[in-house]
Amino acid sequence: PTFSSSLHKGGAHQKCGHLGEKATNRWAQDCGIVINLNIIKTVIAQCPVCQHTHTGKLPGQIWQTDYIGPLPAYRVCRYVCTAADTIWTLNSSSM
């Protein structure tokens, strides 16, 4: 099988966290795999998870939100709403 099919079908693309082109290339290099960037672009373009997950091009453009809870009863807040700006690699949460 080609590396692109093994990268996608074998779960390696999923295992690396559905990273972008450059990060996937860096991940592959760290694993000792030499791969053409065009193959990575093709795998990402065919990945249903990557096509469904959108990231912003500018800060504040696309946000992801989630709820955490219920928290233990002794906490003041039983549920917490988190929000993350998709442009940043290190996201912060807010209540």
Summary of the structure (lengths in Angstrom):
residues: 95
radius of gyration: 17.4
end to end distance: 47.5
largest distance: 54.7
contacts: 205
relative contact order: 0.13
helix: 38%
strand: 13%
